Amino acid sequence: MFSREESKKIRQEFWTSFGKEYPHKWILYNTKKKEIQLKFTFDRKVAQVSLDVTDDDELIRNYYFEKLQSLETVLKESYLPEAILEENYQLPEGKLVSRVYVELENVSIHKQKDWPEVKKFLSKNMLLLEEFYKDFEDFIKE
C-alpha cells in the first residue's frame, strides 16, 4: 500500500509524463457547454476516457443523454466501437453523471509497467472522442 502522499506523487508523475509524451491541447472542460466535459480517468483499477454530462438537474442530464443515445450507432461504427453509454453513472464521490466512455480494465496507476499501455489507450481514445464531439458538437449543444 502507498501512503496518501506517495500515491499523490505517483499520480502527478504519471500525468506529467503523459503530457510530455502526448503533447496535445485536449478539449476536456473547454466544450463551450458547462454541462459537458471530456475526461481522463486512471486509478488503481481502470483507465477511462469519457464524455460526461455533469449537470445536477436530472432533466438536463437526460436531455443531453438522449441526444448522445441517438448518436450511439455512429459513435460505435465510426469512432469508438467499445463505447459504453450509462445514463446514471456514479462517480467515486457519489455524484451521478451521464457518461459515455471506453475503459481499460486491470491496470493500476500504481504499477509503472501499466503506464505505456494506458498512455497509448488514453491518447488514442481521447482523440477519437474529441473527433466525435467536434463532428456532432452543434447537434449535442442545440
Residue frames relative to the residue before (quaternion, step in Angstrom):
aa qw qx qy qz dx dy dz
M 1.0000 0.0000 0.0000 0.0000 0.00 0.00 0.00
F 0.3201 -0.7359 0.5706 0.1741 3.50 -1.20 0.63
S 0.4847 -0.6168 0.5193 0.3391 3.55 -1.13 0.59
R 0.6819 -0.4745 0.3574 0.4268 3.56 -1.26 0.30
E 0.6679 0.5012 -0.3020 0.4599 3.58 0.96 -0.87
E 0.6488 0.5090 -0.3193 0.4670 3.60 0.98 -0.84
S 0.6466 0.5210 -0.3090 0.4637 3.57 0.97 -0.87
K 0.6424 0.5191 -0.3155 0.4672 3.58 0.97 -0.86
K 0.6551 0.5134 -0.3059 0.4623 3.57 0.95 -0.88
I 0.6407 0.5175 -0.3192 0.4689 3.60 0.99 -0.82
R 0.6541 0.5082 -0.3124 0.4651 3.60 0.91 -0.90
Q 0.6493 0.5091 -0.3169 0.4678 3.59 0.94 -0.87
E 0.6482 0.5239 -0.3118 0.4562 3.56 0.97 -0.88
F 0.6422 0.5159 -0.3292 0.4616 3.59 0.96 -0.83
W 0.7293 0.4477 -0.2689 0.4421 3.59 0.65 -1.08
T 0.6089 0.5329 -0.3517 0.4707 3.59 1.10 -0.61
S 0.6866 0.4652 -0.2898 0.4776 3.57 0.88 -0.91
F 0.6042 0.5455 -0.3579 0.4575 3.61 1.05 -0.67
G 0.6716 0.5101 -0.2910 0.4519 3.57 0.90 -0.93
K 0.6638 0.4916 -0.3014 0.4763 3.57 1.07 -0.71
E 0.7069 0.4609 -0.2655 0.4663 3.59 0.96 -0.84
Y 0.7853 0.1902 -0.0873 0.5826 3.57 1.11 -0.69
P 0.0091 0.8290 -0.5584 0.0293 3.58 0.49 1.18
H 0.2537 0.7306 -0.5839 0.2469 3.55 -0.50 1.21
K 0.3831 -0.6913 0.5530 0.2637 3.58 -1.04 0.68
W 0.1875 -0.8184 0.5390 0.0679 3.54 0.00 1.35
I 0.5463 -0.6150 0.4590 0.3355 3.59 -1.12 0.68
L 0.0923 0.8522 -0.5149 -0.0084 3.59 0.81 -1.11
Y 0.8419 -0.0628 0.0652 0.5319 3.62 -0.39 -1.19
N 0.6136 0.5764 -0.3360 0.4224 3.59 1.24 -0.23
T 0.2322 0.8019 -0.5112 0.2041 3.58 0.83 1.03
K 0.3996 -0.7218 0.4485 0.3437 3.57 1.33 -0.20
K 0.6787 0.3363 -0.2816 0.5890 3.55 1.26 0.52
K 0.3948 -0.7779 0.4295 0.2335 3.58 -0.27 1.25
E 0.6519 0.5364 -0.3198 0.4301 3.60 1.12 -0.56
I 0.7363 0.4005 -0.1987 0.5078 3.59 1.22 -0.47
Q 0.0339 0.7884 -0.6102 0.0695 3.55 -0.87 1.07
L 0.2605 -0.6992 0.6364 0.1957 3.52 -1.20 0.61
K 0.0582 -0.8443 0.5315 -0.0348 3.57 -0.79 1.00
F 0.2747 -0.6667 0.6639 0.1985 3.46 -1.39 0.54
T 0.0010 0.7649 -0.6440 -0.0129 3.56 -1.08 0.74
F 0.1363 0.7540 -0.6357 0.0941 3.57 -0.97 0.87
D 0.0728 0.8047 -0.5811 0.0976 3.55 -0.57 1.18
R 0.7713 -0.3632 0.2487 0.4597 3.59 -1.11 -0.56
K 0.7520 0.3811 -0.2098 0.4953 3.60 1.25 -0.15
V 0.8264 0.0420 0.0402 0.5601 3.59 0.94 -0.88
A 0.2355 -0.6806 0.6600 0.2137 3.47 -1.45 0.18
Q 0.0207 -0.8043 0.5935 -0.0195 3.57 -0.97 0.87
V 0.1444 -0.6842 0.7017 0.1367 3.45 -1.42 0.46
S 0.0633 0.8411 -0.5299 0.0879 3.58 -0.68 1.02
L 0.2550 -0.6605 0.6749 0.2079 3.43 -1.47 0.30
D 0.0897 -0.8253 0.5575 -0.0073 3.55 -0.53 1.23
V 0.1998 -0.6995 0.6701 0.1477 3.51 -1.16 0.77
T 0.1387 -0.8817 0.4509 -0.0058 3.52 -0.21 1.36
D 0.4079 0.7350 -0.4790 0.2530 3.62 1.17 -0.06
D 0.4943 -0.6642 0.4798 0.2904 3.58 -1.04 0.80
D 0.6249 0.5337 -0.3343 0.4614 3.58 1.18 -0.56
E 0.4254 -0.7380 0.4706 0.2300 3.56 -0.56 1.22
L 0.6224 0.5480 -0.3465 0.4385 3.62 1.02 -0.71
I 0.6588 0.4916 -0.3044 0.4813 3.59 0.97 -0.83
R 0.6335 0.5211 -0.3275 0.4689 3.60 0.97 -0.84
N 0.6672 0.5059 -0.2988 0.4578 3.57 0.91 -0.93
Y 0.6112 0.5654 -0.3387 0.4382 3.57 1.03 -0.83
Y 0.7180 0.4267 -0.2517 0.4889 3.59 0.80 -0.99
F 0.6352 0.5353 -0.3411 0.4400 3.58 0.99 -0.76
E 0.6261 0.5264 -0.3408 0.4634 3.62 1.01 -0.73
K 0.6238 0.5209 -0.3410 0.4725 3.58 1.03 -0.70
L 0.6635 0.4928 -0.3026 0.4747 3.58 0.96 -0.87
Q 0.6236 0.5336 -0.3380 0.4606 3.60 1.02 -0.74
S 0.6503 0.5216 -0.3257 0.4461 3.58 0.98 -0.77
L 0.6967 0.4331 -0.2575 0.5106 3.59 1.26 -0.39
E 0.3541 0.7887 -0.4591 0.2044 3.60 1.27 -0.02
T 0.6568 0.5184 -0.3269 0.4394 3.60 0.87 -0.89
V 0.6946 0.4515 -0.2851 0.4822 3.60 0.81 -0.94
L 0.5965 0.5606 -0.3608 0.4469 3.60 1.04 -0.71
K 0.7412 0.4207 -0.2312 0.4691 3.58 0.80 -1.02
E 0.6896 0.4822 -0.2921 0.4546 3.60 1.01 -0.70
S 0.8167 0.2977 -0.1237 0.4786 3.59 0.94 -0.83
Y 0.7874 0.3106 -0.1548 0.5094 3.61 1.15 -0.41
L 0.8264 -0.0617 0.1243 0.5457 3.58 0.34 -1.28
P 0.2381 -0.8207 0.5028 0.1302 3.61 0.07 1.25
E 0.7137 0.4501 -0.2493 0.4753 3.60 1.12 -0.62
A 0.3448 0.7778 -0.4763 0.2219 3.61 1.27 0.12
I 0.1790 -0.7434 0.6392 0.0823 3.51 -1.16 0.83
L 0.1579 -0.7710 0.6110 0.0854 3.57 -0.91 0.93
E 0.0245 0.8059 -0.5874 0.0694 3.55 -0.67 1.12
E 0.3736 -0.7755 0.4708 0.1931 3.54 -0.47 1.26
N 0.7934 0.1451 -0.0633 0.5877 3.59 1.01 -0.80
Y 0.0598 0.8021 -0.5826 0.1164 3.53 0.15 1.34
Q 0.2420 -0.7911 0.5460 0.1322 3.57 -0.69 1.06
L 0.3409 -0.7321 0.5617 0.1800 3.54 -0.77 1.12
P 0.6887 -0.4976 0.3228 0.4170 3.62 -1.18 0.45
E 0.6957 0.4628 -0.2827 0.4710 3.59 1.04 -0.68
G 0.6374 -0.5795 0.3023 0.4080 3.59 1.31 0.14
K 0.5272 0.6385 -0.4095 0.3830 3.61 1.24 -0.27
L 0.3264 -0.7248 0.5733 0.1984 3.56 -1.11 0.76
V 0.0108 0.7562 -0.6539 0.0202 3.54 -1.03 0.90
S 0.3737 -0.6250 0.5987 0.3336 3.54 -1.33 0.05
R 0.0538 -0.8431 0.5334 -0.0426 3.55 -0.73 1.07
V 0.1238 -0.7066 0.6915 0.0846 3.50 -1.18 0.83
Y 0.1562 0.8295 -0.5131 0.1557 3.58 -0.56 1.10
V 0.2080 -0.6826 0.6732 0.1942 3.46 -1.47 0.20
E 0.1696 -0.8191 0.5479 0.0077 3.51 -1.04 0.86
L 0.1722 -0.7237 0.6597 0.1065 3.51 -1.22 0.71
E 0.1971 -0.8212 0.5297 0.0782 3.56 -0.48 1.23
N 0.8132 0.3092 -0.2250 0.4388 3.51 -1.41 0.22
V 0.5362 0.5333 -0.4526 0.4725 3.54 0.93 1.00
S 0.1349 -0.7949 0.5875 0.0690 3.55 -1.16 0.53
I 0.5006 -0.6488 0.4882 0.3002 3.52 -1.00 0.86
H 0.6459 0.5295 -0.3171 0.4493 3.60 1.19 -0.45
K 0.6745 0.4365 -0.2955 0.5170 3.62 1.27 -0.10
Q 0.3260 -0.7851 0.4936 0.1836 3.56 -0.25 1.26
K 0.5766 0.5872 -0.3875 0.4155 3.60 1.12 -0.46
D 0.6385 0.5217 -0.3202 0.4666 3.62 1.21 -0.44
W 0.5292 0.7037 -0.3873 0.2734 3.56 1.13 -0.62
P 0.6672 0.4977 -0.3537 0.4266 3.68 0.71 -0.84
E 0.6597 0.4988 -0.3060 0.4717 3.60 0.93 -0.88
V 0.6728 0.4981 -0.2993 0.4580 3.58 0.90 -0.90
K 0.6380 0.5288 -0.3348 0.4486 3.60 0.90 -0.83
K 0.6552 0.5019 -0.3002 0.4782 3.55 0.95 -0.90
F 0.6441 0.5244 -0.3061 0.4652 3.59 0.97 -0.90
L 0.6827 0.4952 -0.2922 0.4508 3.59 0.80 -0.99
S 0.6903 0.4859 -0.2910 0.4503 3.57 0.80 -0.97
K 0.6734 0.5092 -0.2967 0.4463 3.58 0.79 -1.04
N 0.7440 0.4309 -0.2371 0.4523 3.56 0.77 -1.01
M 0.6300 0.5060 -0.3530 0.4716 3.61 1.05 -0.60
L 0.6024 0.5431 -0.3655 0.4567 3.60 1.02 -0.67
L 0.6739 0.4826 -0.2910 0.4778 3.59 0.97 -0.85
L 0.6524 0.5037 -0.3172 0.4691 3.59 0.98 -0.80
E 0.6336 0.5131 -0.3263 0.4783 3.59 1.03 -0.76
E 0.6334 0.5243 -0.3325 0.4619 3.58 0.96 -0.83
F 0.6355 0.5163 -0.3161 0.4792 3.60 0.95 -0.89
Y 0.6766 0.4948 -0.3040 0.4528 3.59 0.81 -0.98
K 0.6659 0.4960 -0.3135 0.4608 3.60 0.86 -0.87
D 0.6610 0.5230 -0.3077 0.4415 3.58 0.96 -0.87
F 0.8052 0.2595 -0.1129 0.5211 3.60 1.01 -0.77
E 0.2733 0.8117 -0.4773 0.1965 3.56 1.32 0.26
D 0.6771 0.4983 -0.3126 0.4422 3.60 0.80 -0.93
F 0.6537 0.5027 -0.3093 0.4735 3.58 0.98 -0.83
I 0.6745 0.5013 -0.2991 0.4519 3.58 0.86 -0.94
K 0.7443 0.4374 -0.2254 0.4515 3.59 0.90 -0.92
E 0.4580 0.7081 -0.4473 0.2979 3.63 1.19 -0.35
